[in-house]
Amino acid sequence: MPKKVSRRSLRDDAFDAEESVDRRGRVMGQSEVDDFLDDDLGDMDDDCDSLLDRRDMIPGLGSDLTEDPIRMYLMQMGQIPLLTREQEVSAARQIERTRDRYRHRMIGTDFVLHGALRLLEQVRDKKLRLDRTIEVSVTNAVEKKAIMLRIVPNCRTLKALLLLNRHDFATAVNPKIPMRRRRAAWRNLVIRRNKAVRLVEEMNLRTGKLQPLFERLRQANDRMREIRRLLSEKKSASLPGLPSPAALRSELNHLMRLTL
Protein backbone atom coordinates (compact mmCIF):
# COMPACT_ATOMS: atom_id res chain seq x y z
CA MET A 1 0.00 0.00 0.00
CA PRO A 2 1.26 3.49 -0.74
CA LYS A 3 2.60 5.29 2.27
CA LYS A 4 0.38 8.13 3.50
CA VAL A 5 2.04 11.50 3.32
CA SER A 6 1.32 13.91 6.12
CA ARG A 7 -0.22 17.13 4.87
CA ARG A 8 0.25 19.03 8.08
CA SER A 9 1.85 22.41 7.79
CA LEU A 10 3.85 24.59 10.16
CA ARG A 11 0.69 26.61 10.73
CA ASP A 12 -1.10 23.45 11.92
CA ASP A 13 1.74 22.67 14.33
CA ALA A 14 1.68 26.22 15.66
CA PHE A 15 -2.09 26.04 16.13
CA ASP A 16 -1.80 22.73 18.03
CA ALA A 17 0.88 24.19 20.28
CA GLU A 18 -1.24 27.24 21.06
CA GLU A 19 -4.30 25.07 21.71
CA SER A 20 -2.22 22.91 24.07
CA VAL A 21 -1.17 25.99 26.03
CA ASP A 22 -4.78 27.21 26.22
CA ARG A 23 -5.93 23.78 27.38
CA ARG A 24 -3.23 23.72 30.05
CA GLY A 25 -4.34 27.20 31.11
CA ARG A 26 -7.95 26.08 31.54
CA VAL A 27 -6.84 23.15 33.67
CA MET A 28 -3.97 24.68 35.66
CA GLY A 29 -4.87 28.32 35.61
CA GLN A 30 -3.29 31.02 33.52
CA SER A 31 -0.87 32.17 36.23
CA GLU A 32 0.61 28.69 36.60
CA VAL A 33 1.06 28.40 32.84
CA ASP A 34 2.86 31.74 32.74
CA ASP A 35 5.15 30.58 35.52
CA PHE A 36 5.80 27.31 33.66
CA LEU A 37 6.71 29.13 30.43
CA ASP A 38 8.90 31.61 32.29
CA ASP A 39 10.79 28.75 33.95
CA ASP A 40 11.39 26.99 30.62
CA LEU A 41 12.56 30.17 28.91
CA GLY A 42 14.80 30.96 31.85
CA ASP A 43 16.39 27.50 31.67
CA MET A 44 16.97 27.93 27.94
CA ASP A 45 18.66 31.30 28.55
CA ASP A 46 20.89 29.75 31.21
CA ASP A 47 21.88 26.92 28.84
CA CYS A 48 22.74 29.38 26.07
CA ASP A 49 24.83 31.49 28.46
CA SER A 50 26.66 28.36 29.62
CA LEU A 51 27.47 27.33 26.04
CA LEU A 52 28.74 30.82 25.21
CA ASP A 53 30.92 30.85 28.31
CA ARG A 54 32.43 27.46 27.44
CA ARG A 55 33.03 28.58 23.86
CA ASP A 56 34.92 31.65 25.07
CA MET A 57 37.12 29.44 27.25
CA ILE A 58 38.44 27.53 24.19
CA PRO A 59 41.70 29.21 23.05
CA GLY A 60 41.78 30.52 19.52
CA LEU A 61 38.12 29.76 18.86
CA GLY A 62 36.87 33.31 19.29
CA SER A 63 33.39 34.04 18.09
CA ASP A 64 33.50 31.83 15.01
CA LEU A 65 32.06 28.40 15.75
CA THR A 66 32.60 27.24 12.15
CA GLU A 67 36.41 27.52 12.35
CA ASP A 68 38.01 24.32 10.99
CA PRO A 69 41.31 22.63 12.02
CA ILE A 70 43.07 23.57 8.78
CA ARG A 71 42.34 27.23 9.34
CA MET A 72 43.56 26.94 12.93
CA TYR A 73 46.78 25.27 11.72
CA LEU A 74 47.43 27.98 9.14
CA MET A 75 46.82 30.70 11.72
CA GLN A 76 49.28 29.10 14.13
CA MET A 77 51.88 28.60 11.40
CA GLY A 78 51.50 32.24 10.42
CA GLN A 79 52.65 33.26 13.90
CA ILE A 80 56.01 31.45 13.49
CA PRO A 81 58.72 33.76 12.11
CA LEU A 82 59.98 32.76 8.66
CA LEU A 83 63.60 32.30 7.60
CA THR A 84 65.29 34.93 5.53
CA ARG A 85 66.30 34.17 1.96
CA GLU A 86 69.94 33.66 2.98
CA GLN A 87 68.95 31.32 5.81
CA GLU A 88 66.76 29.23 3.49
CA VAL A 89 69.58 28.84 0.95
CA SER A 90 72.09 27.95 3.68
CA ALA A 91 69.75 25.37 5.22
CA ALA A 92 69.00 23.80 1.83
CA ARG A 93 72.71 23.50 1.01
CA GLN A 94 73.47 21.97 4.40
CA ILE A 95 70.67 19.42 3.96
CA GLU A 96 71.99 18.50 0.51
CA ARG A 97 75.57 18.09 1.77
CA THR A 98 74.41 15.94 4.68
CA ARG A 99 72.30 13.81 2.35
CA ASP A 100 75.25 13.25 0.01
CA ARG A 101 77.58 12.29 2.87
CA TYR A 102 74.99 9.91 4.29
CA ARG A 103 74.46 8.16 0.96
CA HIS A 104 78.21 7.96 0.28
CA ARG A 105 78.91 6.41 3.68
CA MET A 106 75.97 4.05 3.33
CA ILE A 107 76.90 2.85 -0.15
CA GLY A 108 80.65 2.80 0.54
CA THR A 109 80.69 -0.75 1.96
CA ASP A 110 81.06 -4.00 0.10
CA PHE A 111 77.83 -5.36 1.58
CA VAL A 112 75.66 -2.45 0.39
CA LEU A 113 77.46 -2.35 -2.96
CA HIS A 114 76.62 -6.01 -3.56
CA GLY A 115 73.01 -5.29 -2.61
CA ALA A 116 72.92 -2.32 -5.00
CA LEU A 117 74.34 -4.52 -7.76
CA ARG A 118 71.57 -7.08 -7.22
CA LEU A 119 68.94 -4.32 -7.42
CA LEU A 120 70.39 -2.98 -10.67
CA GLU A 121 70.56 -6.47 -12.16
CA GLN A 122 66.90 -7.05 -11.28
CA VAL A 123 65.99 -3.78 -12.99
CA ARG A 124 68.09 -4.78 -16.01
CA ASP A 125 66.31 -8.16 -16.17
CA LYS A 126 62.86 -6.48 -15.81
CA LYS A 127 62.24 -8.17 -12.45
CA LEU A 128 61.88 -4.80 -10.71
CA ARG A 129 60.16 -1.70 -12.02
CA LEU A 130 62.64 0.97 -13.00
CA ASP A 131 60.66 3.94 -11.68
CA ARG A 132 60.19 2.28 -8.27
CA THR A 133 63.86 1.38 -7.86
CA ILE A 134 65.60 4.37 -9.46
CA GLU A 135 64.79 8.05 -9.03
CA VAL A 136 63.20 8.81 -12.38
CA SER A 137 59.96 10.39 -13.52
CA VAL A 138 57.27 7.91 -14.56
CA THR A 139 56.45 9.94 -17.66
CA ASN A 140 60.05 10.66 -18.74
CA ALA A 141 60.53 8.00 -21.41
CA VAL A 142 63.77 9.54 -22.70
CA GLU A 143 65.49 9.36 -19.32
CA LYS A 144 64.25 5.80 -18.76
CA LYS A 145 65.74 4.72 -22.06
CA ALA A 146 69.07 6.39 -21.21
CA ILE A 147 69.17 4.62 -17.84
CA MET A 148 68.51 1.23 -19.42
CA LEU A 149 71.39 1.85 -21.83
CA ARG A 150 73.77 2.70 -18.96
CA ILE A 151 72.67 -0.02 -16.60
CA VAL A 152 74.18 -2.90 -18.60
CA PRO A 153 77.81 -1.64 -18.73
CA ASN A 154 77.57 -0.24 -15.21
CA CYS A 155 76.50 -3.60 -13.81
CA ARG A 156 79.32 -5.34 -15.65
CA THR A 157 81.94 -2.86 -14.39
CA LEU A 158 80.56 -2.88 -10.85
CA LYS A 159 80.64 -6.66 -10.70
CA ALA A 160 84.29 -6.75 -11.84
CA LEU A 161 85.30 -4.11 -9.27
CA LEU A 162 83.66 -5.99 -6.42
CA LEU A 163 85.34 -9.24 -7.46
CA LEU A 164 88.78 -7.59 -7.45
CA ASN A 165 88.04 -6.08 -4.06
CA ARG A 166 87.33 -9.55 -2.70
CA HIS A 167 90.81 -10.69 -3.72
CA ASP A 168 92.47 -7.56 -2.34
CA PHE A 169 90.61 -7.91 0.94
CA ALA A 170 91.87 -11.47 1.32
CA THR A 171 95.40 -10.17 0.71
CA ALA A 172 95.03 -7.24 3.12
CA VAL A 173 93.94 -9.41 6.08
CA ASN A 174 96.40 -12.25 5.49
CA PRO A 175 99.16 -12.01 8.15
CA LYS A 176 101.46 -14.27 6.11
CA ILE A 177 101.78 -11.70 3.32
CA PRO A 178 104.34 -8.89 3.66
CA MET A 179 102.97 -5.62 5.04
CA ARG A 180 103.94 -3.69 1.90
CA ARG A 181 101.72 -5.90 -0.30
CA ARG A 182 98.90 -5.80 2.25
CA ARG A 183 98.90 -1.99 2.33
CA ALA A 184 98.99 -1.81 -1.45
CA ALA A 185 96.04 -4.21 -1.65
CA TRP A 186 94.05 -2.12 0.81
CA ARG A 187 94.84 1.10 -1.07
CA ASN A 188 93.63 -0.46 -4.34
CA LEU A 189 90.51 -1.70 -2.56
CA VAL A 190 89.63 1.81 -1.39
CA ILE A 191 90.19 3.28 -4.87
CA ARG A 192 87.95 0.67 -6.50
CA ARG A 193 85.31 1.09 -3.83
CA ASN A 194 85.08 4.83 -4.48
CA LYS A 195 84.72 4.13 -8.18
CA ALA A 196 81.97 1.60 -7.46
CA VAL A 197 80.16 4.17 -5.32
CA ARG A 198 80.26 6.66 -8.20
CA LEU A 199 78.79 4.03 -10.54
CA VAL A 200 75.92 3.33 -8.15
CA GLU A 201 75.29 7.04 -7.58
CA GLU A 202 75.22 7.56 -11.33
CA MET A 203 72.25 5.18 -11.49
CA ASN A 204 70.51 7.19 -8.72
CA LEU A 205 69.04 4.30 -6.76
CA ARG A 206 66.28 5.26 -4.36
CA THR A 207 67.45 5.68 -0.77
CA GLY A 208 64.48 3.64 0.45
CA LYS A 209 65.84 0.63 -1.44
CA LEU A 210 69.28 0.97 0.16
CA GLN A 211 68.26 1.62 3.76
CA PRO A 212 67.20 -2.01 4.49
CA LEU A 213 70.66 -3.13 3.35
CA PHE A 214 72.26 -0.56 5.64
CA GLU A 215 70.12 -1.78 8.54
CA ARG A 216 71.33 -5.35 8.00
CA LEU A 217 74.89 -4.02 7.92
CA ARG A 218 74.31 -2.26 11.24
CA GLN A 219 73.02 -5.51 12.76
CA ALA A 220 76.12 -7.35 11.52
CA ASN A 221 78.30 -4.65 13.08
CA ASP A 222 76.52 -5.04 16.42
CA ARG A 223 77.07 -8.79 16.28
CA MET A 224 80.78 -8.37 15.53
CA ARG A 225 81.15 -6.05 18.52
CA GLU A 226 79.42 -8.61 20.71
CA ILE A 227 81.69 -11.41 19.46
CA ARG A 228 84.80 -9.34 20.17
CA ARG A 229 83.51 -8.62 23.67
CA LEU A 230 82.88 -12.33 24.30
CA LEU A 231 86.34 -13.24 23.04
CA SER A 232 87.98 -10.62 25.25
CA GLU A 233 86.22 -11.90 28.38
CA LYS A 234 87.81 -15.12 29.59
CA LYS A 235 84.95 -15.90 31.96
CA SER A 236 82.33 -15.85 29.19
CA ALA A 237 84.21 -18.53 27.25
CA SER A 238 83.57 -21.06 30.03
CA LEU A 239 79.87 -20.30 30.47
CA PRO A 240 77.51 -23.13 29.43
CA GLY A 241 75.38 -22.58 26.34
CA LEU A 242 77.79 -20.16 24.66
CA PRO A 243 79.70 -21.06 21.47
CA SER A 244 83.32 -22.00 21.76
CA PRO A 245 86.01 -19.38 21.03
CA ALA A 246 86.80 -21.16 17.76
CA ALA A 247 83.15 -20.95 16.66
CA LEU A 248 83.02 -17.27 17.59
CA ARG A 249 86.17 -16.53 15.59
CA SER A 250 84.73 -18.40 12.61
CA GLU A 251 81.51 -16.36 12.78
CA LEU A 252 83.52 -13.15 13.12
CA ASN A 253 85.60 -13.96 10.03
CA HIS A 254 82.42 -14.74 8.08
CA LEU A 255 80.87 -11.39 9.03
CA MET A 256 84.09 -9.58 8.13
CA ARG A 257 84.16 -11.18 4.69
CA LEU A 258 80.48 -10.40 4.26
CA THR A 259 80.79 -6.72 5.09
CA LEU A 260 84.46 -5.95 4.25
C-alpha positions in Angstrom: 0.0 0.0 0.0 1.3 3.5 -0.7 2.6 5.3 2.3 0.4 8.1 3.5 2.0 11.5 3.3 1.3 13.9 6.1 -0.2 17.1 4.9 0.3 19.0 8.1 1.8 22.4 7.8 3.9 24.6 10.2 0.7 26.6 10.7 -1.1 23.5 11.9 1.7 22.7 14.3 1.7 26.2 15.7 -2.1 26.0 16.1 -1.8 22.7 18.0 0.9 24.2 20.3 -1.2 27.2 21.1 -4.3 25.1 21.7 -2.2 22.9 24.1 -1.2 26.0 26.0 -4.8 27.2 26.2 -5.9 23.8 27.4 -3.2 23.7 30.0 -4.3 27.2 31.1 -8.0 26.1 31.5 -6.8 23.2 33.7 -4.0 24.7 35.7 -4.9 28.3 35.6 -3.3 31.0 33.5 -0.9 32.2 36.2 0.6 28.7 36.6 1.1 28.4 32.8 2.9 31.7 32.7 5.2 30.6 35.5 5.8 27.3 33.7 6.7 29.1 30.4 8.9 31.6 32.3 10.8 28.8 34.0 11.4 27.0 30.6 12.6 30.2 28.9 14.8 31.0 31.9 16.4 27.5 31.7 17.0 27.9 27.9 18.7 31.3 28.5 20.9 29.7 31.2 21.9 26.9 28.8 22.7 29.4 26.1 24.8 31.5 28.5 26.7 28.4 29.6 27.5 27.3 26.0 28.7 30.8 25.2 30.9 30.8 28.3 32.4 27.5 27.4 33.0 28.6 23.9 34.9 31.7 25.1 37.1 29.4 27.2 38.4 27.5 24.2 41.7 29.2 23.1 41.8 30.5 19.5 38.1 29.8 18.9 36.9 33.3 19.3 33.4 34.0 18.1 33.5 31.8 15.0 32.1 28.4 15.8 32.6 27.2 12.2 36.4 27.5 12.3 38.0 24.3 11.0 41.3 22.6 12.0 43.1 23.6 8.8 42.3 27.2 9.3 43.6 26.9 12.9 46.8 25.3 11.7 47.4 28.0 9.1 46.8 30.7 11.7 49.3 29.1 14.1 51.9 28.6 11.4 51.5 32.2 10.4 52.6 33.3 13.9 56.0 31.4 13.5 58.7 33.8 12.1 60.0 32.8 8.7 63.6 32.3 7.6 65.3 34.9 5.5 66.3 34.2 2.0 69.9 33.7 3.0 68.9 31.3 5.8 66.8 29.2 3.5 69.6 28.8 1.0 72.1 28.0 3.7 69.8 25.4 5.2 69.0 23.8 1.8 72.7 23.5 1.0 73.5 22.0 4.4 70.7 19.4 4.0 72.0 18.5 0.5 75.6 18.1 1.8 74.4 15.9 4.7 72.3 13.8 2.4 75.3 13.3 0.0 77.6 12.3 2.9 75.0 9.9 4.3 74.5 8.2 1.0 78.2 8.0 0.3 78.9 6.4 3.7 76.0 4.1 3.3 76.9 2.9 -0.2 80.7 2.8 0.5 80.7 -0.7 2.0 81.1 -4.0 0.1 77.8 -5.4 1.6 75.7 -2.5 0.4 77.5 -2.4 -3.0 76.6 -6.0 -3.6 73.0 -5.3 -2.6 72.9 -2.3 -5.0 74.3 -4.5 -7.8 71.6 -7.1 -7.2 68.9 -4.3 -7.4 70.4 -3.0 -10.7 70.6 -6.5 -12.2 66.9 -7.0 -11.3 66.0 -3.8 -13.0 68.1 -4.8 -16.0 66.3 -8.2 -16.2 62.9 -6.5 -15.8 62.2 -8.2 -12.4 61.9 -4.8 -10.7 60.2 -1.7 -12.0 62.6 1.0 -13.0 60.7 3.9 -11.7 60.2 2.3 -8.3 63.9 1.4 -7.9 65.6 4.4 -9.5 64.8 8.1 -9.0 63.2 8.8 -12.4 60.0 10.4 -13.5 57.3 7.9 -14.6 56.4 9.9 -17.7 60.0 10.7 -18.7 60.5 8.0 -21.4 63.8 9.5 -22.7 65.5 9.4 -19.3 64.2 5.8 -18.8 65.7 4.7 -22.1 69.1 6.4 -21.2 69.2 4.6 -17.8 68.5 1.2 -19.4 71.4 1.9 -21.8 73.8 2.7 -19.0 72.7 0.0 -16.6 74.2 -2.9 -18.6 77.8 -1.6 -18.7 77.6 -0.2 -15.2 76.5 -3.6 -13.8 79.3 -5.3 -15.6 81.9 -2.9 -14.4 80.6 -2.9 -10.9 80.6 -6.7 -10.7 84.3 -6.7 -11.8 85.3 -4.1 -9.3 83.7 -6.0 -6.4 85.3 -9.2 -7.5 88.8 -7.6 -7.5 88.0 -6.1 -4.1 87.3 -9.5 -2.7 90.8 -10.7 -3.7 92.5 -7.6 -2.3 90.6 -7.9 0.9 91.9 -11.5 1.3 95.4 -10.2 0.7 95.0 -7.2 3.1 93.9 -9.4 6.1 96.4 -12.2 5.5 99.2 -12.0 8.1 101.5 -14.3 6.1 101.8 -11.7 3.3 104.3 -8.9 3.7 103.0 -5.6 5.0 103.9 -3.7 1.9 101.7 -5.9 -0.3 98.9 -5.8 2.2 98.9 -2.0 2.3 99.0 -1.8 -1.5 96.0 -4.2 -1.7 94.1 -2.1 0.8 94.8 1.1 -1.1 93.6 -0.5 -4.3 90.5 -1.7 -2.6 89.6 1.8 -1.4 90.2 3.3 -4.9 88.0 0.7 -6.5 85.3 1.1 -3.8 85.1 4.8 -4.5 84.7 4.1 -8.2 82.0 1.6 -7.5 80.2 4.2 -5.3 80.3 6.7 -8.2 78.8 4.0 -10.5 75.9 3.3 -8.1 75.3 7.0 -7.6 75.2 7.6 -11.3 72.3 5.2 -11.5 70.5 7.2 -8.7 69.0 4.3 -6.8 66.3 5.3 -4.4 67.4 5.7 -0.8 64.5 3.6 0.4 65.8 0.6 -1.4 69.3 1.0 0.2 68.3 1.6 3.8 67.2 -2.0 4.5 70.7 -3.1 3.4 72.3 -0.6 5.6 70.1 -1.8 8.5 71.3 -5.3 8.0 74.9 -4.0 7.9 74.3 -2.3 11.2 73.0 -5.5 12.8 76.1 -7.4 11.5 78.3 -4.7 13.1 76.5 -5.0 16.4 77.1 -8.8 16.3 80.8 -8.4 15.5 81.1 -6.0 18.5 79.4 -8.6 20.7 81.7 -11.4 19.5 84.8 -9.3 20.2 83.5 -8.6 23.7 82.9 -12.3 24.3 86.3 -13.2 23.0 88.0 -10.6 25.2 86.2 -11.9 28.4 87.8 -15.1 29.6 84.9 -15.9 32.0 82.3 -15.9 29.2 84.2 -18.5 27.3 83.6 -21.1 30.0 79.9 -20.3 30.5 77.5 -23.1 29.4 75.4 -22.6 26.3 77.8 -20.2 24.7 79.7 -21.1 21.5 83.3 -22.0 21.8 86.0 -19.4 21.0 86.8 -21.2 17.8 83.1 -20.9 16.7 83.0 -17.3 17.6 86.2 -16.5 15.6 84.7 -18.4 12.6 81.5 -16.4 12.8 83.5 -13.1 13.1 85.6 -14.0 10.0 82.4 -14.7 8.1 80.9 -11.4 9.0 84.1 -9.6 8.1 84.2 -11.2 4.7 80.5 -10.4 4.3 80.8 -6.7 5.1 84.5 -6.0 4.3 
